[in-house]
Amino acid sequence: MVKVTFVKPEDNYMLNIKLSNGKSGIFNVKPYLNKGIFQELKNQEYFGLVKIAFGGVVWPNEQDFSADTIEFEMQH
């Protein structure tokens, strides 16, 4: 099972990601920002609170992306 091993928030709602299978790239969160619980991520300060948990990435109020979603949509 692929897991996120590194995450760093970048400008313009991008996440710099490294995965346990050696892949790395940029995950664009912008397409999700107008959808339900993800709207809170529009706050840049809050967006910067991203961390790794359960193999994916999460924010304090339980917004999350799985490693599978990230790998599928990541720009290399």
N, C-alpha and C positions, 0 to 999 in steps of 0.2 A: 504494500500500500504506500503510495506516494505521500510525503508530508512536506509541509513548508518548513524550511530550516532557517530562513532569514527573511525579514520583511523590513523595509524602510519606506516611510511615506515620502512622496515626492510632490512637487508642484502639480497643479492642474488635476488633482484627484487620481494620481497614478501611484502604484505601489511597486517598488523594486523588490523582486521576489527571487529566492533561490529555493529549489526543491531537492528532496533527498535523492532523486534519480539523476542529479547533476545538471538538470535544466535550469536556466535562469532567464529572466526577462522582466518586462513591465506589464503589470496587470492594470487595465484601465477601469476605474470604478464609475466613471461618468455615466455610462448607460443605465446604471441602477439608481442614480440619485433622486429620481422623481417617483420611485416606487416604495410605497408604504414605509416600513421601518427604516429604510436606507436614507430617507430624506434628512435625517439628523446628520448624516455624513457631509452635508453641504457646509457645515461649520468647520472651517479649516483647522481650528484648534482641536476640536473633537476628532476630526479625521486623523490627526497626528497621534492619537492615543492607541492606534492599532497595535496589537501584539499577537504572538503565536499561541494557539491553544488547540488541543484536540487534533493536531495535524494540519489545521488551517489557520486562518486569521480571524480575529474577533475584536470588537470594540466593547467598551464598558456596558453598554445597554443591549448587548447580545446580538448586534448585527454581526453576521459572519459570512465567510466564503470558504468552501471546502477546497482542499488541494486539487481535487479533480476538476472543479469549475475553473480554478485559477490556471491549471495546466492547459485546459482546453482553449481558454480565451487569451492566454498570455501572448504578448508580442515579443518575439525573440530579437 
